[in-house]
Amino acid sequence: MDFTDHEGQSPLALHLIWIIVILQFNLEGKSKHYKDNSLAYVFIMNNIHYIVQKIKGSPELREMIGDGFLRKLTGKYRQAATRYQRATWVGVLYCLRDEGLHMTGSFSSGVSESSLRERFKSFNAMFEEVHKMQALWLIPDTQLREELQISISEKLIPAYRSFLGRFRTHIENGPHPEKYIKYSVEDLEAAILDFFEGNAVSQRSRRSQ
């Protein structure tokens, strides 16, 4: 740790900051034991957020440690949240891209319905797997849990709504549309509220809208 950032602070304050820094290193070390990167980032986020809340809840601790170091800690758990988003949702969102769905050629143009059906199947399978697993994970702090749920919704819901709006008619005009459009937008919004509650969930019955 660079102590030049903490010049003028008392020896006790420096000692407390040093303890927190060591604790961070220990948490990062423990997080590497998780095989699932998303869970590792949730672990870091939970624990650093807990430390931040404890400091904020004690005027004496906050004054001693200083807002500068508190901002650094806040940045750490927000960085973990960003890394969680990438680790979990990049692959899911990749299913909702247009690339690879359009046919072009001298005799045909339009959408490849077989590719589109596969894309919906891939999205459903990936989302269901994430939903099943991450509903079991627990973020005890209500505000942090809701912030992350909102962040997921802000990325996933507009992308899915747009994808569904562009391509649903191709599926609905084909055989067994319920096999491919398993989620309405409202279903996804409701399912996201299960995340990080620490409870097993059963897949809701899905309906095409």
C-alpha positions as CSV (number, residue, x, y, z in Angstrom):
1,M,0.0,0.0,0.0
2,D,1.2,3.5,-0.8
3,F,1.1,5.4,2.5
4,T,1.8,8.7,0.7
5,D,-1.9,8.9,0.1
6,H,-2.5,8.9,3.9
7,E,0.0,11.5,5.1
8,G,-1.2,13.2,8.2
9,Q,-3.4,10.4,9.4
10,S,-2.8,9.0,12.9
11,P,-0.9,5.8,13.5
12,L,-4.2,4.1,14.5
13,A,-5.9,5.1,11.3
14,L,-3.0,3.8,9.3
15,H,-3.1,0.6,11.2
16,L,-6.8,0.2,10.5
17,I,-6.3,0.9,6.8
18,W,-3.5,-1.7,6.7
19,I,-5.8,-4.3,8.3
20,I,-8.5,-3.6,5.7
21,V,-6.0,-3.9,2.9
22,I,-4.7,-7.2,4.2
23,L,-8.4,-8.3,4.5
24,Q,-8.9,-7.4,0.9
25,F,-6.0,-9.5,-0.2
26,N,-7.3,-12.4,1.8
27,L,-10.7,-12.1,0.2
28,E,-9.3,-11.9,-3.2
29,G,-7.2,-15.1,-2.5
30,K,-10.3,-16.9,-1.2
31,S,-12.3,-15.9,-4.3
32,K,-9.9,-17.7,-6.5
33,H,-11.1,-21.0,-5.0
34,Y,-14.4,-20.6,-6.7
35,K,-14.5,-22.3,-10.1
36,D,-17.4,-20.1,-11.2
37,N,-15.9,-16.6,-12.0
38,S,-19.4,-15.0,-11.5
39,L,-19.6,-16.4,-8.0
40,A,-16.1,-15.2,-7.2
41,Y,-17.1,-11.7,-8.1
42,V,-20.3,-11.9,-6.1
43,F,-18.2,-13.1,-3.1
44,I,-15.8,-10.1,-3.4
45,M,-18.7,-7.7,-3.9
46,N,-20.6,-9.0,-0.9
47,N,-17.6,-8.7,1.5
48,I,-16.2,-5.4,0.4
49,H,-19.7,-3.9,0.5
50,Y,-20.1,-5.2,4.0
51,I,-16.8,-3.5,5.1
52,V,-17.9,-0.2,3.4
53,Q,-21.3,-0.3,5.2
54,K,-19.6,-0.9,8.5
55,I,-17.3,2.1,8.0
56,K,-20.2,4.3,6.9
57,G,-22.2,3.2,9.9
58,S,-19.6,4.4,12.4
59,P,-18.8,8.2,12.3
60,E,-15.7,7.5,14.3
61,L,-14.3,4.9,11.9
62,R,-15.3,7.0,8.9
63,E,-13.5,10.1,10.2
64,M,-10.5,8.1,11.1
65,I,-10.1,6.2,7.8
66,G,-11.1,9.1,5.6
67,D,-13.5,9.5,2.6
68,G,-10.6,9.0,0.1
69,F,-10.0,5.4,1.2
70,L,-13.7,4.8,1.5
71,R,-14.1,5.8,-2.1
72,K,-11.4,3.3,-3.1
73,L,-13.2,0.6,-1.3
74,T,-16.5,1.5,-2.9
75,G,-14.7,1.4,-6.3
76,K,-13.6,-2.1,-5.5
77,Y,-17.0,-3.6,-5.0
78,R,-18.4,-1.7,-8.0
79,Q,-15.5,-3.1,-10.1
80,A,-16.5,-6.6,-8.9
81,A,-20.1,-5.9,-9.9
82,T,-19.0,-4.9,-13.4
83,R,-16.9,-8.0,-13.7
84,Y,-19.8,-10.1,-12.6
85,Q,-21.9,-8.6,-15.3
86,R,-19.4,-9.4,-18.0
87,A,-18.7,-12.9,-16.7
88,T,-22.4,-13.8,-16.5
89,W,-24.3,-11.9,-19.2
90,V,-22.0,-11.4,-22.2
91,G,-22.7,-14.9,-23.5
92,V,-26.5,-14.6,-22.9
93,L,-26.7,-11.2,-24.6
94,Y,-24.6,-12.6,-27.5
95,C,-27.6,-14.8,-28.3
96,L,-29.7,-11.7,-29.0
97,R,-27.6,-10.4,-31.8
98,D,-28.7,-10.2,-35.5
99,E,-25.5,-11.5,-37.0
100,G,-25.8,-14.9,-38.5
101,L,-29.6,-14.8,-38.9
102,H,-30.0,-13.1,-42.2
103,M,-29.7,-15.0,-45.5
104,T,-28.5,-13.1,-48.6
105,G,-27.9,-14.4,-52.0
106,S,-29.1,-14.3,-55.6
107,F,-32.1,-16.5,-54.9
108,S,-32.9,-15.8,-51.3
109,S,-33.0,-13.1,-48.7
110,G,-34.5,-12.6,-45.3
111,V,-34.2,-14.5,-42.0
112,S,-32.9,-18.1,-41.6
113,E,-35.7,-19.5,-39.5
114,S,-33.7,-22.6,-38.5
115,S,-30.9,-20.3,-37.2
116,L,-33.4,-18.1,-35.5
117,R,-35.0,-21.1,-33.7
118,E,-31.5,-22.2,-32.6
119,R,-30.8,-18.8,-31.3
120,F,-34.0,-18.7,-29.2
121,K,-33.2,-22.2,-27.9
122,S,-29.7,-21.1,-26.9
123,F,-31.0,-18.0,-25.1
124,N,-33.6,-20.0,-23.2
125,A,-31.1,-22.7,-22.1
126,M,-28.4,-20.2,-21.0
127,F,-30.8,-17.9,-19.2
128,E,-32.5,-20.9,-17.4
129,E,-29.1,-22.2,-16.3
130,V,-28.0,-18.8,-14.9
131,H,-31.4,-18.3,-13.3
132,K,-31.4,-21.7,-11.6
133,M,-27.9,-21.3,-10.2
134,Q,-27.9,-17.6,-9.3
135,A,-31.2,-17.6,-7.5
136,L,-29.4,-19.9,-5.0
137,W,-26.7,-17.3,-4.4
138,L,-27.3,-14.8,-1.6
139,I,-26.6,-11.1,-1.4
140,P,-27.8,-10.3,2.1
141,D,-27.8,-6.5,1.7
142,T,-31.2,-5.6,0.2
143,Q,-30.0,-2.4,-1.5
144,L,-27.0,-4.1,-3.1
145,R,-29.2,-7.0,-4.2
146,E,-31.7,-4.7,-5.8
147,E,-29.1,-2.5,-7.4
148,L,-27.6,-5.6,-9.1
149,Q,-31.1,-6.9,-10.2
150,I,-31.8,-3.5,-11.7
151,S,-28.5,-3.4,-13.5
152,I,-29.2,-6.9,-15.0
153,S,-32.7,-5.7,-16.1
154,E,-31.3,-2.6,-17.7
155,K,-29.0,-4.7,-19.9
156,L,-31.1,-7.8,-20.6
157,I,-34.7,-6.6,-20.9
158,P,-34.2,-4.0,-23.7
159,A,-32.1,-6.4,-25.7
160,Y,-34.6,-9.2,-25.3
161,R,-37.6,-6.9,-26.0
162,S,-35.9,-5.7,-29.2
163,F,-34.9,-9.2,-30.4
164,L,-38.4,-10.5,-29.7
165,G,-40.0,-7.5,-31.5
166,R,-37.9,-8.1,-34.6
167,F,-38.2,-11.8,-34.9
168,R,-41.2,-13.2,-33.0
169,T,-43.5,-13.3,-36.1
170,H,-41.0,-15.6,-37.8
171,I,-41.3,-18.0,-34.9
172,E,-45.1,-17.6,-34.4
173,N,-45.7,-18.4,-38.1
174,G,-43.8,-21.6,-37.8
175,P,-44.4,-24.9,-36.0
176,H,-44.5,-25.1,-32.2
177,P,-43.7,-21.5,-31.4
178,E,-44.0,-22.2,-27.6
179,K,-40.8,-24.3,-27.8
180,Y,-38.8,-21.3,-28.8
181,I,-40.5,-18.2,-27.3
182,K,-40.6,-19.5,-23.8
183,Y,-40.3,-16.1,-22.1
184,S,-42.3,-13.0,-22.4
185,V,-40.7,-9.8,-21.4
186,E,-42.7,-9.9,-18.2
187,D,-41.5,-13.4,-17.5
188,L,-37.9,-12.2,-17.7
189,E,-38.6,-9.2,-15.5
190,A,-40.1,-11.5,-12.9
191,A,-37.3,-14.1,-13.1
192,I,-34.6,-11.4,-12.5
193,L,-36.3,-10.7,-9.1
194,D,-35.3,-14.3,-8.0
195,F,-31.6,-13.6,-8.4
196,F,-29.4,-13.5,-5.2
197,E,-32.3,-14.4,-2.9
198,G,-30.7,-17.6,-1.7
199,N,-33.7,-19.7,-2.7
200,A,-34.2,-22.6,-5.0
201,V,-36.7,-21.7,-7.7
202,S,-38.8,-23.9,-10.0
203,Q,-39.1,-22.8,-13.6
204,R,-42.3,-20.9,-14.0
205,S,-44.7,-21.9,-16.7
206,R,-43.9,-19.8,-19.7
207,R,-46.3,-18.3,-22.2
208,S,-45.7,-16.6,-25.5
209,Q,-47.2,-13.1,-25.7
